[in-house]
Amino acid sequence: MLEPNHQRYATPSAMTPTRELVLILDFGSQYTQLIARRVREQRVYCEIHPCTLSFESLKALGAQAIILSGGPSSVYDEGAPTIDPRVFELGVPVLGICYGLQLIAHLLGGVVEPATEREYGAARLTIDRSEGVLRRFHEGESVDVWMSHGDRIAALPDGFSVLGRSDNTLFCAVGDAKRHIYGVQFHPEVVHTPRGSDLLASFLFDVTHLTPSWTATSFTEDAIAEVKRRVGPNEHAICGLSGGVDSSVAAVLCHRALGDRLTCIFVDNGLLRAGEVEQVSSTFRENFHVNLIVVDARKLFLTALAGVTDPEQKRKTIGRLFIEVFEEQAKKIQNASYLVQGTLYPDVIESTSFKGPSAVIKSHHNVGGLPERMKLKLIEPLRELFKDEVRSAGEALGIARELVGRHPFPGPGLAIRCVGEVTEPRLATLRAADAIAMEELREAGLYDSIWQAFCALLPVKTVGVMGDARTYEEVCALRCVTSVDGMTADWSQLPYEVMGRISTRIMNEVRGINRVVYDISSKPPATIEWE
């Protein structure tokens, strides 16, 4: 599918050259990813690219529409992000959001100036004209929107007219119908703008006349065809199967394309959840008839982790050993030319920003370094997708909901949920507690509504009383979060009775734990995982 590209932004897909594309240019907004999600919810394919993309590269993408994101800058700042004004001469519809609108005004001859007061939060948009991006609204209607800006437009460029206004912003929604250029001062992509999807639908379908054809089925068909095209008839591909959603979907998709020319390698590192080895083996060997090698490397990993408590050292140790074990097995496979990885779009987005490399959040993603060492070419069939889209693709491929609906599981496994030293007894304790928590969440019908849930075992001992005897045992932390894609997350407000059942069962049934606490931290400032 896509060639390896570890920058933040997607590269043009060779999969379907005629596929309709909405290009989102990122100016550094915290909401840029949400724009992409909202567009895709309309079943329209889009890609995020940096605003620094050259005009020639932008033009070569052949997008049917362009969206300019918001951003923290002022158009008058030194070095403020901008675009080539020739973008407006391409003849494709353009929508500017917040900073994107101000940039449109600035580049096309309007006036932008600092606002007397920064406008942040809820506002009411009154519809003046039911046309353009407000085609699906009624004139005179008043709707809730979310503002976040410090500058304002003082004068519109020639050809633009006001479509909607708020109490503090006269030019709240504007448009040039002749050139199909529109802009809004608020953020239609956030949940605080309840009818933002209607505005985006107006832009995509009423202004741009796109077709809502981006579906899980169409994606999987195209992806299978692309893998067949890339991998020669005598070439072989290998896949590091973890049992998680991403690698599972990538493996089944590539198996549909390559059949016996795909071999999956599953490394049992001793850091997996209860019953995981048996479930993976059964699913892929019996249900999908995939060539699967299961490597028992538990002793190797646990020996190497003995005495290690630093989270980053855990990750590096696990990553190094995984590559060594995987490489040893992969060398046995003749004509192996490709490595399949379950890279997702958020993995691409999180790696850098348009201003340069961002802080590294995940140092354990995939099998870094292996392609170079073994001279393998990468196949990343899911790198265009968000997590929920991967799940839809998995269901379209016939993977059981029980598997594709599983919560995300980190590459280092339970090692980064076993805070402190990783030992076999502590892992057994954590595994048992986690299994109880997942069982109770499923029984309560809550598992599918939670983005990620797990137990963490803390290296903290507390005094307890069990059977009139004093205990001094470790603490289990229960972590449940709601999220869309893991980039941000909030703690789930579980019913007290469910938390009570989980706590009671863990303390009654799992030796080594005498206290259960609930993690009510959001991301940011915390991360989802404990280490």
Number of C-alpha atoms within 10 A of each C-alpha: 23 21 14 13 13 13 19 22 24 20 18 17 15 14 17 13 11 8 17 19 20 26 22 26 25 26 26 19 16 12 16 21 21 18 24 21 21 19 21 21 16 19 16 23 23 25 22 22 22 19 21 16 15 12 15 9 10 18 13 10 16 18 19 20 24 23 26 25 26 28 22 16 18 20 22 14 8 8 9 13 22 15 18 14 13 10 15 18 9 15 13 17 25 29 25 27 26 28 30 26 30 27 27 27 23 20 16 15 12 17 16 21 16 14 15 9 11 13 18 12 12 14 20 18 24 21 23 18 20 16 19 22 29 26 19 17 20 14 16 13 14 17 16 16 23 22 23 18 23 18 22 26 22 15 16 21 17 11 12 19 16 17 27 25 20 20 10 14 19 18 22 24 29 26 28 19 16 8 16 19 26 27 29 25 29 30 22 24 25 17 13 16 20 14 18 21 19 17 20 22 24 20 27 23 15 17 23 19 14 18 14 16 16 18 18 20 16 12 24 23 16 17 24 20 17 21 22 16 13 13 19 11 10 10 15 20 26 27 25 26 26 24 24 20 23 24 22 26 28 25 27 23 22 28 23 19 20 20 16 13 21 26 26 25 21 20 22 18 20 21 25 22 17 15 10 15 18 9 13 20 17 13 17 20 14 10 12 16 14 21 16 19 17 15 14 15 15 15 13 13 18 19 12 14 19 13 12 16 16 13 19 15 12 23 22 14 16 23 20 17 17 22 19 13 17 20 16 11 16 22 11 9 15 12 12 21 19 21 24 25 24 26 21 19 21 19 22 17 19 18 18 17 18 20 12 10 12 12 10 9 11 14 13 17 16 20 16 13 12 18 16 10 10 15 13 16 17 21 26 23 28 27 23 23 21 21 19 13 19 26 22 21 25 26 18 17 17 14 22 13 12 8 19 24 20 17 17 16 19 18 21 23 17 22 27 24 23 26 19 20 20 23 18 16 10 19 21 18 19 26 23 18 29 23 16 18 24 18 13 17 21 11 11 12 10 14 20 13 12 18 21 22 23 23 28 26 28 19 15 12 15 13 11 15 10 10 6 7 7 10 16 15 17 22 20 27 21 21 21 24 24 18 16 14 16 18 15 16 22 18 21 21 12 15 10 9 10 16 18 13 14 22 22 14 14 25 18 12 12 16 14 21 24 23 19 22 14 16 17 14 17 16 16 11 9 13 15 23 16 17 17
